[in-house]
């Protein structure tokens, strides 16, 4: 067993940013994602979002890649919604791609609060733009220059 303290802020959107995460779907979707992450030995510290996107603060063990974790959660949750939860629902799908930001333990409480208060941030227009934009292509950090 490895010692690990890994914290990530993940964000991804519904396909075409359609408002598919309705209130009647939100709790079931969030509980499903938490359960799926738990079954993969990952820890969801916070989950929240809006009708067109979702945020997770999560610890993923080093044996699982971030890309593998996201692919698993996105794929299984859309299948769950389309085939189990609401078989007659508008075809639910996630947009391709996701955002990932690494966090230090000192940033964890602030990130959790941000995710838990997504609706308030969007209502009051205090959302952090760099955490809300999900692009289709890679958007790597710029090269560090001394």
N, CA, C and O atoms as a GROMACS GRO file, in nm:
protein
  584
    1UNK      N    1   0.085  -0.119   0.000
    1UNK     CA    2   0.000   0.000   0.000
    1UNK      C    3   0.088   0.124   0.000
    1UNK      O    4   0.181   0.135   0.080
    2UNK      N    5   0.059   0.213  -0.088
    2UNK     CA    6   0.134   0.339  -0.097
    2UNK      C    7   0.070   0.443  -0.005
    2UNK      O    8  -0.051   0.441   0.020
    3UNK      N    9   0.152   0.534   0.044
    3UNK     CA   10   0.101   0.651   0.117
    3UNK      C   11   0.069   0.756   0.012
    3UNK      O   12   0.154   0.790  -0.070
    4UNK      N   13  -0.053   0.809   0.014
    4UNK     CA   14  -0.090   0.909  -0.085
    4UNK      C   15  -0.184   1.013  -0.027
    4UNK      O   16  -0.274   0.981   0.051
    5UNK      N   17  -0.160   1.135  -0.066
    5UNK     CA   18  -0.244   1.251  -0.032
    5UNK      C   19  -0.258   1.331  -0.161
    5UNK      O   20  -0.187   1.430  -0.182
    6UNK      N   21  -0.350   1.288  -0.246
    6UNK     CA   22  -0.370   1.348  -0.377
    6UNK      C   23  -0.509   1.408  -0.382
    6UNK      O   24  -0.608   1.340  -0.355
    7UNK      N   25  -0.517   1.535  -0.418
    7UNK     CA   26  -0.645   1.606  -0.423
    7UNK      C   27  -0.658   1.672  -0.560
    7UNK      O   28  -0.568   1.741  -0.606
    8UNK      N   29  -0.773   1.650  -0.623
    8UNK     CA   30  -0.797   1.707  -0.756
    8UNK      C   31  -0.932   1.777  -0.759
    8UNK      O   32  -1.028   1.736  -0.694
    9UNK      N   33  -0.937   1.883  -0.836
    9UNK     CA   34  -1.063   1.951  -0.868
    9UNK      C   35  -1.092   1.915  -1.013
    9UNK      O   36  -1.019   1.955  -1.104
   10UNK      N   37  -1.198   1.839  -1.034
   10UNK     CA   38  -1.238   1.797  -1.168
   10UNK      C   39  -1.364   1.870  -1.207
   10UNK      O   40  -1.451   1.897  -1.124
   11UNK      N   41  -1.375   1.903  -1.334
   11UNK     CA   42  -1.497   1.966  -1.386
   11UNK      C   43  -1.519   1.916  -1.528
   11UNK      O   44  -1.426   1.907  -1.608
   12UNK      N   45  -1.646   1.884  -1.559
   12UNK     CA   46  -1.682   1.851  -1.696
   12UNK      C   47  -1.826   1.890  -1.719
   12UNK      O   48  -1.903   1.912  -1.626
   13UNK      N   49  -1.861   1.899  -1.847
   13UNK     CA   50  -1.991   1.955  -1.886
   13UNK      C   51  -2.078   1.851  -1.954
   13UNK      O   52  -2.030   1.748  -2.002
   14UNK      N   53  -2.208   1.881  -1.957
   14UNK     CA   54  -2.301   1.800  -2.035
   14UNK      C   55  -2.276   1.826  -2.183
   14UNK      O   56  -2.222   1.929  -2.221
   15UNK      N   57  -2.316   1.731  -2.265
   15UNK     CA   58  -2.297   1.745  -2.409
   15UNK      C   59  -2.363   1.873  -2.458
   15UNK      O   60  -2.480   1.900  -2.429
   16UNK      N   61  -2.287   1.950  -2.534
   16UNK     CA   62  -2.330   2.078  -2.590
   16UNK      C   63  -2.377   2.177  -2.482
   16UNK      O   64  -2.451   2.271  -2.510
   17UNK      N   65  -2.332   2.153  -2.359
   17UNK     CA   66  -2.368   2.237  -2.243
   17UNK      C   67  -2.520   2.249  -2.226
   17UNK      O   68  -2.570   2.351  -2.180
   18UNK      N   69  -2.591   2.145  -2.264
   18UNK     CA   70  -2.737   2.144  -2.247
   18UNK      C   71  -2.770   2.134  -2.098
   18UNK      O   72  -2.697   2.068  -2.023
   19UNK      N   73  -2.878   2.197  -2.053
   19UNK     CA   74  -2.915   2.194  -1.911
   19UNK      C   75  -2.984   2.061  -1.874
   19UNK      O   76  -3.104   2.057  -1.849
   20UNK      N   77  -2.906   1.954  -1.872
   20UNK     CA   78  -2.960   1.819  -1.852
   20UNK      C   79  -2.965   1.774  -1.707
   20UNK      O   80  -3.037   1.680  -1.674
   21UNK      N   81  -2.890   1.839  -1.620
   21UNK     CA   82  -2.886   1.797  -1.479
   21UNK      C   83  -2.995   1.874  -1.404
   21UNK      O   84  -2.969   1.972  -1.334
   22UNK      N   85  -3.116   1.827  -1.421
   22UNK     CA   86  -3.232   1.890  -1.355
   22UNK      C   87  -3.232   1.854  -1.207
   22UNK      O   88  -3.167   1.759  -1.166
   23UNK      N   89  -3.306   1.932  -1.126
   23UNK     CA   90  -3.312   1.908  -0.982
   23UNK      C   91  -3.356   1.766  -0.948
   23UNK      O   92  -3.305   1.707  -0.852
   24UNK      N   93  -3.452   1.711  -1.025
   24UNK     CA   94  -3.499   1.575  -0.996
   24UNK      C   95  -3.394   1.468  -1.027
   24UNK      O   96  -3.407   1.354  -0.982
   25UNK      N   97  -3.292   1.504  -1.101
   25UNK     CA   98  -3.184   1.412  -1.138
   25UNK      C   99  -3.060   1.430  -1.049
   25UNK      O  100  -2.985   1.335  -1.027
   26UNK      N  101  -3.040   1.550  -1.000
   26UNK     CA  102  -2.916   1.588  -0.933
   26UNK      C  103  -2.877   1.495  -0.817
   26UNK      O  104  -2.765   1.443  -0.816
   27UNK      N  105  -2.965   1.474  -0.720
   27UNK     CA  106  -2.930   1.391  -0.604
   27UNK      C  107  -2.892   1.249  -0.644
   27UNK      O  108  -2.792   1.195  -0.595
   28UNK      N  109  -2.970   1.189  -0.731
   28UNK     CA  110  -2.941   1.051  -0.774
   28UNK      C  111  -2.808   1.044  -0.848
   28UNK      O  112  -2.730   0.952  -0.827
   29UNK      N  113  -2.783   1.142  -0.935
   29UNK     CA  114  -2.657   1.145  -1.009
   29UNK      C  115  -2.539   1.160  -0.913
   29UNK      O  116  -2.440   1.087  -0.925
   30UNK      N  117  -2.549   1.253  -0.820
   30UNK     CA  118  -2.439   1.276  -0.726
   30UNK      C  119  -2.414   1.153  -0.638
   30UNK      O  120  -2.298   1.116  -0.616
   31UNK      N  121  -2.520   1.091  -0.589
   31UNK     CA  122  -2.504   0.970  -0.507
   31UNK      C  123  -2.442   0.857  -0.588
   31UNK      O  124  -2.359   0.781  -0.537
   32UNK      N  125  -2.482   0.845  -0.714
   32UNK     CA  126  -2.424   0.742  -0.800
   32UNK      C  127  -2.274   0.766  -0.818
   32UNK      O  128  -2.194   0.673  -0.803
   33UNK      N  129  -2.235   0.889  -0.848
   33UNK     CA  130  -2.094   0.921  -0.870
   33UNK      C  131  -2.013   0.896  -0.743
   33UNK      O  132  -1.904   0.840  -0.750
   34UNK      N  133  -2.065   0.935  -0.629
   34UNK     CA  134  -1.996   0.911  -0.501
   34UNK      C  135  -1.978   0.761  -0.479
   34UNK      O  136  -1.870   0.716  -0.439
   35UNK      N  137  -2.082   0.683  -0.503
   35UNK     CA  138  -2.074   0.538  -0.487
   35UNK      C  139  -1.976   0.473  -0.583
   35UNK      O  140  -1.901   0.383  -0.545
   36UNK      N  141  -1.976   0.518  -0.707
   36UNK     CA  142  -1.884   0.464  -0.809
   36UNK      C  143  -1.741   0.497  -0.772
   36UNK      O  144  -1.653   0.412  -0.784
   37UNK      N  145  -1.716   0.619  -0.728
   37UNK     CA  146  -1.581   0.658  -0.686
   37UNK      C  147  -1.537   0.574  -0.566
   37UNK      O  148  -1.423   0.527  -0.561
   38UNK      N  149  -1.627   0.556  -0.471
   38UNK     CA  150  -1.597   0.476  -0.353
   38UNK      C  151  -1.561   0.332  -0.392
   38UNK      O  152  -1.470   0.273  -0.333
   39UNK      N  153  -1.631   0.276  -0.488
   39UNK     CA  154  -1.602   0.139  -0.532
   39UNK      C  155  -1.465   0.128  -0.600
   39UNK      O  156  -1.411   0.018  -0.613
   40UNK      N  157  -1.410   0.241  -0.642
   40UNK     CA  158  -1.277   0.246  -0.702
   40UNK      C  159  -1.172   0.296  -0.603
   40UNK      O  160  -1.063   0.336  -0.642
   41UNK      N  161  -1.205   0.292  -0.473
   41UNK     CA  162  -1.114   0.336  -0.365
   41UNK      C  163  -1.078   0.483  -0.376
   41UNK      O  164  -0.972   0.525  -0.329
   42UNK      N  165  -1.165   0.560  -0.438
   42UNK     CA  166  -1.145   0.705  -0.449
   42UNK      C  167  -1.238   0.773  -0.349
   42UNK      O  168  -1.340   0.716  -0.309
   43UNK      N  169  -1.203   0.895  -0.310
   43UNK     CA  170  -1.279   0.968  -0.210
   43UNK      C  171  -1.332   1.097  -0.271
   43UNK      O  172  -1.254   1.181  -0.315
   44UNK      N  173  -1.463   1.112  -0.274
   44UNK     CA  174  -1.523   1.238  -0.319
   44UNK      C  175  -1.539   1.326  -0.195
   44UNK      O  176  -1.617   1.296  -0.105
   45UNK      N  177  -1.464   1.436  -0.192
   45UNK     CA  178  -1.470   1.530  -0.081
   45UNK      C  179  -1.586   1.628  -0.098
   45UNK      O  180  -1.644   1.675   0.000
   46UNK      N  181  -1.620   1.657  -0.223
   46UNK     CA  182  -1.732   1.748  -0.253
   46UNK      C  183  -1.777   1.723  -0.396
   46UNK      O  184  -1.698   1.688  -0.484
   47UNK      N  185  -1.906   1.744  -0.417
   47UNK     CA  186  -1.964   1.734  -0.551
   47UNK      C  187  -2.071   1.841  -0.562
   47UNK      O  188  -2.148   1.864  -0.469
   48UNK      N  189  -2.076   1.906  -0.677
   48UNK     CA  190  -2.174   2.011  -0.697
   48UNK      C  191  -2.169   2.058  -0.841
   48UNK      O  192  -2.082   2.017  -0.918
   49UNK      N  193  -2.261   2.143  -0.877
   49UNK     CA  194  -2.259   2.192  -1.013
   49UNK      C  195  -2.385   2.267  -1.049
   49UNK      O  196  -2.461   2.312  -0.963
   50UNK      N  197  -2.404   2.279  -1.176
   50UNK     CA  198  -2.517   2.347  -1.234
   50UNK      C  199  -2.586   2.252  -1.330
   50UNK      O  200  -2.546   2.136  -1.341
   51UNK      N  201  -2.689   2.299  -1.401
   51UNK     CA  202  -2.761   2.213  -1.494
   51UNK      C  203  -2.675   2.165  -1.610
   51UNK      O  204  -2.708   2.065  -1.674
   52UNK      N  205  -2.564   2.236  -1.638
   52UNK     CA  206  -2.484   2.202  -1.756
   52UNK      C  207  -2.340   2.159  -1.725
   52UNK      O  208  -2.262   2.135  -1.817
   53UNK      N  209  -2.304   2.148  -1.598
   53UNK     CA  210  -2.170   2.101  -1.566
   53UNK      C  211  -2.162   2.054  -1.421
   53UNK      O  212  -2.250   2.082  -1.340
   54UNK      N  213  -2.055   1.984  -1.391
   54UNK     CA  214  -2.037   1.925  -1.258
   54UNK      C  215  -1.894   1.946  -1.211
   54UNK      O  216  -1.800   1.947  -1.291
   55UNK      N  217  -1.878   1.963  -1.081
   55UNK     CA  218  -1.747   1.977  -1.016
   55UNK      C  219  -1.732   1.866  -0.914
   55UNK      O  220  -1.828   1.830  -0.845
   56UNK      N  221  -1.612   1.811  -0.904
   56UNK     CA  222  -1.580   1.714  -0.800
   56UNK      C  223  -1.447   1.753  -0.737
   56UNK      O  224  -1.353   1.789  -0.807
   57UNK      N  225  -1.440   1.745  -0.606
   57UNK     CA  226  -1.313   1.748  -0.536
   57UNK      C  227  -1.292   1.604  -0.493
   57UNK      O  228  -1.372   1.549  -0.417
   58UNK      N  229  -1.187   1.543  -0.541
   58UNK     CA  230  -1.170   1.399  -0.525
   58UNK      C  231  -1.025   1.362  -0.499
   58UNK      O  232  -0.932   1.428  -0.548
   59UNK      N  233  -1.007   1.257  -0.423
   59UNK     CA  234  -0.876   1.194  -0.406
   59UNK      C  235  -0.880   1.062  -0.480
   59UNK      O  236  -0.965   0.977  -0.453
   60UNK      N  237  -0.788   1.045  -0.574
   60UNK     CA  238  -0.781   0.925  -0.658
   60UNK      C  239  -0.650   0.854  -0.624
   60UNK      O  240  -0.544   0.916  -0.628
   61UNK      N  241  -0.656   0.723  -0.590
   61UNK     CA  242  -0.532   0.654  -0.556
   61UNK      C  243  -0.435   0.650  -0.675
   61UNK      O  244  -0.480   0.651  -0.790
   62UNK      N  245  -0.306   0.646  -0.649
   62UNK     CA  246  -0.208   0.653  -0.758
   62UNK      C  247  -0.214   0.537  -0.856
   62UNK      O  248  -0.160   0.548  -0.967
   63UNK      N  249  -0.276   0.427  -0.821
   63UNK     CA  250  -0.288   0.313  -0.913
   63UNK      C  251  -0.391   0.338  -1.023
   63UNK      O  252  -0.397   0.263  -1.120
   64UNK      N  253  -0.472   0.443  -1.007
   64UNK     CA  254  -0.573   0.478  -1.106
   64UNK      C  255  -0.534   0.611  -1.171
   64UNK      O  256  -0.507   0.708  -1.101
   65UNK      N  257  -0.531   0.614  -1.304
   65UNK     CA  258  -0.500   0.740  -1.372
   65UNK      C  259  -0.620   0.834  -1.361
   65UNK      O  260  -0.734   0.790  -1.348
   66UNK      N  261  -0.592   0.962  -1.367
   66UNK     CA  262  -0.700   1.060  -1.364
   66UNK      C  263  -0.791   1.040  -1.485
   66UNK      O  264  -0.914   1.042  -1.472
   67UNK      N  265  -0.731   1.021  -1.602
   67UNK     CA  266  -0.810   1.000  -1.723
   67UNK      C  267  -0.898   0.876  -1.711
   67UNK      O  268  -1.014   0.877  -1.753
   68UNK      N  269  -0.844   0.770  -1.654
   68UNK     CA  270  -0.922   0.647  -1.635
   68UNK      C  271  -1.037   0.667  -1.538
   68UNK      O  272  -1.147   0.616  -1.559
   69UNK      N  273  -1.011   0.741  -1.431
   69UNK     CA  274  -1.115   0.770  -1.333
   69UNK      C  275  -1.229   0.848  -1.399
   69UNK      O  276  -1.345   0.811  -1.386
   70UNK      N  277  -1.195   0.956  -1.470
   70UNK     CA  278  -1.297   1.040  -1.533
   70UNK      C  279  -1.375   0.961  -1.638
   70UNK      O  280  -1.498   0.970  -1.644
   71UNK      N  281  -1.305   0.884  -1.720
   71UNK     CA  282  -1.372   0.803  -1.823
   71UNK      C  283  -1.472   0.706  -1.758
   71UNK      O  284  -1.584   0.691  -1.806
   72UNK      N  285  -1.430   0.642  -1.650
   72UNK     CA  286  -1.516   0.548  -1.580
   72UNK      C  287  -1.639   0.616  -1.522
   72UNK      O  288  -1.751   0.567  -1.538
   73UNK      N  289  -1.619   0.729  -1.456
   73UNK     CA  290  -1.731   0.801  -1.392
   73UNK      C  291  -1.826   0.857  -1.497
   73UNK      O  292  -1.948   0.843  -1.485
   74UNK      N  293  -1.772   0.921  -1.600
   74UNK     CA  294  -1.858   0.979  -1.702
   74UNK      C  295  -1.936   0.872  -1.777
   74UNK      O  296  -2.057   0.885  -1.797
   75UNK      N  297  -1.868   0.766  -1.818
   75UNK     CA  298  -1.934   0.661  -1.894
   75UNK      C  299  -2.041   0.588  -1.814
   75UNK      O  300  -2.153   0.568  -1.862
   76UNK      N  301  -2.006   0.549  -1.692
   76UNK     CA  302  -2.102   0.472  -1.612
   76UNK      C  303  -2.218   0.559  -1.566
   76UNK      O  304  -2.331   0.510  -1.556
   77UNK      N  305  -2.194   0.687  -1.537
   77UNK     CA  306  -2.304   0.772  -1.490
   77UNK      C  307  -2.402   0.803  -1.602
   77UNK      O  308  -2.522   0.809  -1.577
   78UNK      N  309  -2.353   0.824  -1.724
   78UNK     CA  310  -2.447   0.849  -1.834
   78UNK      C  311  -2.527   0.721  -1.864
   78UNK      O  312  -2.646   0.728  -1.895
   79UNK      N  313  -2.462   0.606  -1.856
   79UNK     CA  314  -2.534   0.479  -1.875
   79UNK      C  315  -2.640   0.462  -1.766
   79UNK      O  316  -2.753   0.422  -1.795
   80UNK      N  317  -2.604   0.491  -1.642
   80UNK     CA  318  -2.697   0.481  -1.530
   80UNK      C  319  -2.820   0.569  -1.552
   80UNK      O  320  -2.933   0.525  -1.531
   81UNK      N  321  -2.798   0.692  -1.594
   81UNK     CA  322  -2.911   0.784  -1.617
   81UNK      C  323  -2.998   0.735  -1.732
   81UNK      O  324  -3.121   0.732  -1.721
   82UNK      N  325  -2.935   0.697  -1.842
   82UNK     CA  326  -3.009   0.660  -1.963
   82UNK      C  327  -3.079   0.524  -1.954
   82UNK      O  328  -3.185   0.506  -2.014
   83UNK      N  329  -3.023   0.430  -1.879
   83UNK     CA  330  -3.078   0.294  -1.879
   83UNK      C  331  -3.145   0.252  -1.749
   83UNK      O  332  -3.227   0.161  -1.748
   84UNK      N  333  -3.112   0.318  -1.639
   84UNK     CA  334  -3.167   0.276  -1.510
   84UNK      C  335  -3.257   0.383  -1.450
   84UNK      O  336  -3.371   0.355  -1.414
   85UNK      N  337  -3.205   0.502  -1.438
   85UNK     CA  338  -3.276   0.607  -1.366
   85UNK      C  339  -3.395   0.662  -1.444
   85UNK      O  340  -3.508   0.662  -1.395
   86UNK      N  341  -3.368   0.708  -1.565
   86UNK     CA  342  -3.473   0.768  -1.649
   86UNK      C  343  -3.464   0.710  -1.790
   86UNK      O  344  -3.411   0.776  -1.880
   87UNK      N  345  -3.514   0.589  -1.811
   87UNK     CA  346  -3.501   0.530  -1.944
   87UNK      C  347  -3.573   0.610  -2.054
   87UNK      O  348  -3.539   0.596  -2.171
   88UNK      N  349  -3.671   0.691  -2.018
   88UNK     CA  350  -3.742   0.773  -2.117
   88UNK      C  351  -3.694   0.918  -2.117
   88UNK      O  352  -3.755   1.004  -2.181
   89UNK      N  353  -3.586   0.945  -2.046
   89UNK     CA  354  -3.530   1.079  -2.033
   89UNK      C  355  -3.468   1.122  -2.166
   89UNK      O  356  -3.430   1.038  -2.248
   90UNK      N  357  -3.458   1.252  -2.186
   90UNK     CA  358  -3.384   1.304  -2.300
   90UNK      C  359  -3.245   1.240  -2.298
   90UNK      O  360  -3.184   1.230  -2.191
   91UNK      N  361  -3.194   1.197  -2.407
   91UNK     CA  362  -3.066   1.125  -2.412
   91UNK      C  363  -2.956   1.203  -2.340
   91UNK      O  364  -2.910   1.306  -2.389
   92UNK      N  365  -2.916   1.153  -2.225
   92UNK     CA  366  -2.815   1.220  -2.144
   92UNK      C  367  -2.676   1.182  -2.192
   92UNK      O  368  -2.650   1.065  -2.220
   93UNK      N  369  -2.587   1.279  -2.201
   93UNK     CA  370  -2.448   1.254  -2.239
   93UNK      C  371  -2.360   1.364  -2.184
   93UNK      O  372  -2.402   1.478  -2.166
   94UNK      N  373  -2.236   1.327  -2.158
   94UNK     CA  374  -2.136   1.424  -2.115
   94UNK      C  375  -2.058   1.472  -2.237
   94UNK      O  376  -2.040   1.397  -2.333
   95UNK      N  377  -2.014   1.595  -2.232
   95UNK     CA  378  -1.929   1.651  -2.335
   95UNK      C  379  -1.793   1.584  -2.329
   95UNK      O  380  -1.750   1.540  -2.222
   96UNK      N  381  -1.726   1.576  -2.440
   96UNK     CA  382  -1.590   1.522  -2.443
   96UNK      C  383  -1.498   1.615  -2.365
   96UNK      O  384  -1.515   1.737  -2.368
   97UNK      N  385  -1.401   1.559  -2.297
   97UNK     CA  386  -1.302   1.637  -2.224
   97UNK      C  387  -1.342   1.667  -2.082
   97UNK      O  388  -1.454   1.638  -2.039
   98UNK      N  389  -1.249   1.725  -2.009
   98UNK     CA  390  -1.270   1.762  -1.868
   98UNK      C  391  -1.156   1.854  -1.826
   98UNK      O  392  -1.054   1.864  -1.894
   99UNK      N  393  -1.176   1.921  -1.715
   99UNK     CA  394  -1.071   2.003  -1.656
   99UNK      C  395  -1.022   1.935  -1.530
   99UNK      O  396  -1.100   1.874  -1.457
  100UNK      N  397  -0.894   1.945  -1.503
  100UNK     CA  398  -0.837   1.889  -1.380
  100UNK      C  399  -0.736   1.987  -1.323
  100UNK      O  400  -0.652   2.041  -1.395
  101UNK      N  401  -0.746   2.010  -1.194
  101UNK     CA  402  -0.657   2.099  -1.123
  101UNK      C  403  -0.610   2.026  -0.997
  101UNK      O  404  -0.692   1.972  -0.923
  102UNK      N  405  -0.480   2.025  -0.975
  102UNK     CA  406  -0.431   1.960  -0.853
  102UNK      C  407  -0.437   2.060  -0.738
  102UNK      O  408  -0.422   2.181  -0.757
  103UNK      N  409  -0.459   2.006  -0.619
  103UNK     CA  410  -0.473   2.089  -0.500
  103UNK      C  411  -0.375   2.041  -0.393
  103UNK      O  412  -0.343   1.923  -0.385
  104UNK      N  413  -0.329   2.134  -0.313
  104UNK     CA  414  -0.256   2.100  -0.193
  104UNK      C  415  -0.353   2.088  -0.077
  104UNK      O  416  -0.466   2.136  -0.085
  105UNK      N  417  -0.309   2.025   0.030
  105UNK     CA  418  -0.399   2.005   0.144
  105UNK      C  419  -0.446   2.138   0.203
  105UNK      O  420  -0.555   2.145   0.260
  106UNK      N  421  -0.365   2.243   0.190
  106UNK     CA  422  -0.404   2.374   0.242
  106UNK      C  423  -0.514   2.440   0.158
  106UNK      O  424  -0.582   2.532   0.205
  107UNK      N  425  -0.532   2.394   0.034
  107UNK     CA  426  -0.635   2.448  -0.055
  107UNK      C  427  -0.765   2.368  -0.050
  107UNK      O  428  -0.866   2.409  -0.107
  108UNK      N  429  -0.762   2.255   0.018
  108UNK     CA  430  -0.874   2.162   0.014
  108UNK      C  431  -1.004   2.222   0.067
  108UNK      O  432  -1.107   2.212   0.001
  109UNK      N  433  -1.002   2.284   0.184
  109UNK     CA  434  -1.124   2.341   0.242
  109UNK      C  435  -1.186   2.448   0.152
  109UNK      O  436  -1.308   2.453   0.135
  110UNK      N  437  -1.102   2.533   0.094
  110UNK     CA  438  -1.152   2.639   0.006
  110UNK      C  439  -1.214   2.579  -0.121
  110UNK      O  440  -1.318   2.625  -0.166
  111UNK      N  441  -1.150   2.476  -0.177
  111UNK     CA  442  -1.204   2.411  -0.297
  111UNK      C  443  -1.336   2.341  -0.267
  111UNK      O  444  -1.430   2.348  -0.347
  112UNK      N  445  -1.345   2.275  -0.153
  112UNK     CA  446  -1.469   2.208  -0.113
  112UNK      C  447  -1.582   2.310  -0.100
  112UNK      O  448  -1.692   2.287  -0.149
  113UNK      N  449  -1.555   2.421  -0.036
  113UNK     CA  450  -1.656   2.526  -0.019
  113UNK      C  451  -1.700   2.580  -0.155
  113UNK      O  452  -1.819   2.605  -0.177
  114UNK      N  453  -1.606   2.599  -0.246
  114UNK     CA  454  -1.639   2.650  -0.380
  114UNK      C  455  -1.735   2.554  -0.452
  114UNK      O  456  -1.834   2.597  -0.511
  115UNK      N  457  -1.705   2.425  -0.447
  115UNK     CA  458  -1.788   2.327  -0.516
  115UNK      C  459  -1.925   2.313  -0.449
  115UNK      O  460  -2.026   2.304  -0.518
  116UNK      N  461  -1.929   2.311  -0.318
  116UNK     CA  462  -2.056   2.298  -0.248
  116UNK      C  463  -2.147   2.419  -0.268
  116UNK      O  464  -2.269   2.409  -0.249
  117UNK      N  465  -2.090   2.532  -0.306
  117UNK     CA  466  -2.168   2.655  -0.324
  117UNK      C  467  -2.176   2.698  -0.470
  117UNK      O  468  -2.184   2.818  -0.499
  118UNK      N  469  -2.174   2.602  -0.562
  118UNK     CA  470  -2.178   2.633  -0.704
  118UNK      C  471  -2.298   2.719  -0.744
  118UNK      O  472  -2.282   2.818  -0.815
  119UNK      N  473  -2.414   2.682  -0.699
  119UNK     CA  474  -2.534   2.756  -0.740
  119UNK      C  475  -2.529   2.901  -0.693
  119UNK      O  476  -2.567   2.992  -0.767
  120UNK      N  477  -2.481   2.924  -0.573
  120UNK     CA  478  -2.467   3.060  -0.520
  120UNK      C  479  -2.365   3.139  -0.602
  120UNK      O  480  -2.388   3.254  -0.637
  121UNK      N  481  -2.249   3.075  -0.631
  121UNK     CA  482  -2.146   3.144  -0.710
  121UNK      C  483  -2.199   3.185  -0.847
  121UNK      O  484  -2.170   3.295  -0.894
  122UNK      N  485  -2.274   3.098  -0.911
  122UNK     CA  486  -2.327   3.131  -1.043
  122UNK      C  487  -2.436   3.237  -1.034
  122UNK      O  488  -2.444   3.325  -1.119
  123UNK      N  489  -2.519   3.228  -0.933
  123UNK     CA  490  -2.625   3.326  -0.914
  123UNK      C  491  -2.567   3.465  -0.887
  123UNK      O  492  -2.616   3.565  -0.940
  124UNK      N  493  -2.464   3.470  -0.803
  124UNK     CA  494  -2.403   3.598  -0.766
  124UNK      C  495  -2.289   3.639  -0.859
  124UNK      O  496  -2.224   3.741  -0.837
  125UNK      N  497  -2.266   3.561  -0.962
  125UNK     CA  498  -2.160   3.584  -1.060
  125UNK      C  499  -2.022   3.594  -0.994
  125UNK      O  500  -1.941   3.679  -1.030
  126UNK      N  501  -1.998   3.504  -0.897
  126UNK     CA  502  -1.868   3.497  -0.831
  126UNK      C  503  -1.795   3.367  -0.866
  126UNK      O  504  -1.697   3.331  -0.801
  127UNK      N  505  -1.843   3.298  -0.970
  127UNK     CA  506  -1.775   3.176  -1.015
  127UNK      C  507  -1.639   3.214  -1.072
  127UNK      O  508  -1.622   3.321  -1.129
  128UNK      N  509  -1.543   3.125  -1.056
  128UNK     CA  510  -1.407   3.148  -1.105
  128UNK      C  511  -1.401   3.100  -1.251
  128UNK      O  512  -1.412   2.980  -1.276
  129UNK      N  513  -1.384   3.191  -1.346
  129UNK     CA  514  -1.392   3.153  -1.488
  129UNK      C  515  -1.298   3.040  -1.529
  129UNK      O  516  -1.338   2.953  -1.606
  130UNK      N  517  -1.176   3.038  -1.479
  130UNK     CA  518  -1.082   2.933  -1.520
  130UNK      C  519  -1.124   2.794  -1.473
  130UNK      O  520  -1.077   2.694  -1.526
  131UNK      N  521  -1.213   2.788  -1.373
  131UNK     CA  522  -1.262   2.659  -1.324
  131UNK      C  523  -1.393   2.619  -1.392
  131UNK      O  524  -1.440   2.507  -1.373
  132UNK      N  525  -1.450   2.707  -1.469
  132UNK     CA  526  -1.580   2.682  -1.529
  132UNK      C  527  -1.574   2.650  -1.677
  132UNK      O  528  -1.672   2.599  -1.732
  133UNK      N  529  -1.464   2.678  -1.743
  133UNK     CA  530  -1.454   2.659  -1.887
  133UNK      C  531  -1.391   2.523  -1.914
  133UNK      O  532  -1.282   2.492  -1.867
  134UNK      N  533  -1.461   2.442  -1.990
  134UNK     CA  534  -1.410   2.312  -2.031
  134UNK      C  535  -1.400   2.313  -2.182
  134UNK      O  536  -1.500   2.332  -2.252
  135UNK      N  537  -1.279   2.292  -2.233
  135UNK     CA  538  -1.257   2.294  -2.377
  135UNK      C  539  -1.245   2.152  -2.429
  135UNK      O  540  -1.220   2.058  -2.353
  136UNK      N  541  -1.264   2.136  -2.559
  136UNK     CA  542  -1.251   2.005  -2.621
  136UNK      C  543  -1.103   1.966  -2.637
  136UNK      O  544  -1.070   1.848  -2.624
  137UNK      N  545  -1.017   2.061  -2.662
  137UNK     CA  546  -0.877   2.030  -2.687
  137UNK      C  547  -0.795   2.050  -2.560
  137UNK      O  548  -0.840   2.111  -2.463
  138UNK      N  549  -0.673   1.996  -2.563
  138UNK     CA  550  -0.584   2.013  -2.449
  138UNK      C  551  -0.552   2.160  -2.430
  138UNK      O  552  -0.525   2.232  -2.527
  139UNK      N  553  -0.554   2.205  -2.306
  139UNK     CA  554  -0.520   2.341  -2.271
  139UNK      C  555  -0.415   2.332  -2.161
  139UNK      O  556  -0.444   2.353  -2.043
  140UNK      N  557  -0.294   2.299  -2.203
  140UNK     CA  558  -0.185   2.276  -2.108
  140UNK      C  559  -0.136   2.405  -2.048
  140UNK      O  560  -0.154   2.512  -2.106
  141UNK      N  561  -0.074   2.398  -1.930
  141UNK     CA  562  -0.017   2.519  -1.871
  141UNK      C  563   0.098   2.570  -1.957
  141UNK      O  564   0.159   2.494  -2.032
  142UNK      N  565   0.126   2.698  -1.945
  142UNK     CA  566   0.237   2.754  -2.022
  142UNK      C  567   0.368   2.709  -1.959
  142UNK      O  568   0.373   2.672  -1.841
  143UNK      N  569   0.472   2.713  -2.038
  143UNK     CA  570   0.604   2.669  -1.994
  143UNK      C  571   0.659   2.769  -1.894
  143UNK      O  572   0.653   2.890  -1.915
  144UNK      N  573   0.712   2.717  -1.784
  144UNK     CA  574   0.769   2.802  -1.679
  144UNK      C  575   0.900   2.862  -1.728
  144UNK      O  576   0.986   2.791  -1.778
  145UNK      N  577   0.914   2.992  -1.714
  145UNK     CA  578   1.036   3.063  -1.753
  145UNK      C  579   1.098   3.126  -1.631
  145UNK      O  580   1.029   3.193  -1.554
  146UNK      N  581   1.227   3.108  -1.610
  146UNK     CA  582   1.297   3.174  -1.498
  146UNK      C  583   1.332   3.315  -1.534
  146UNK      O  584   1.391   3.386  -1.452
   0.00000   0.00000   0.00000
